[in-house]
Amino acid sequence: MGIITKRVGNGEYAYLAVREGKRVYHRYLGPLDSQRVRQRIVEQKEVAMVPERFRSLFWDTDLGNIRIKEHARYIIERILELGDLDAVNWLQKVYTVQGILDALAASRTVSDKSRYFWEVWFEVGHA
């Protein structure tokens, strides 16, 4: 999913490009000079890569080399183990809760203490 812009006449317009299988659909967002559209573009960029403000969580890696989809488990593990509430809020914008829980269940790097906390946080199987 990404945002593309098109020039039509004298105006520029934004579209959300969404892939469904082999097809790509463009959904009209509005004129590029609209505040709402500019905010949507900022939000889209925010979830397209690990934000600079989380550099301290990924001290051993160049942020430019981290791919959101390809390195999902690594990102999730790091944030669940070391992140703050801001990082967790960002994480939930990028990944589904089920994706986060799957990475947590498969992780060998998240400590038992953190694992238990996140299982309680996400209300997973504790009575």
NORMOKA-V679843 format. One record per run of one state. SS is the DSSP state (A for helix, B for strand, O for the rest). FROM is the first residue (numbers start at 0). TO is the last residue. If there is no record, write none. Layout:
ss: (SS	SS)
from: (FROM	FROM)
to: (TO	TO)
This chain:
ss: (O	B	O	B	O	B	O	A	O	A	O	A	O	A	O	A	O	A	O	A	O)
from: (0	1	8	10	20	22	31	34	48	51	58	62	65	71	82	84	94	96	106	111	121)
to: (0	7	9	19	21	30	33	47	50	57	61	64	70	81	83	93	95	105	110	120	126)
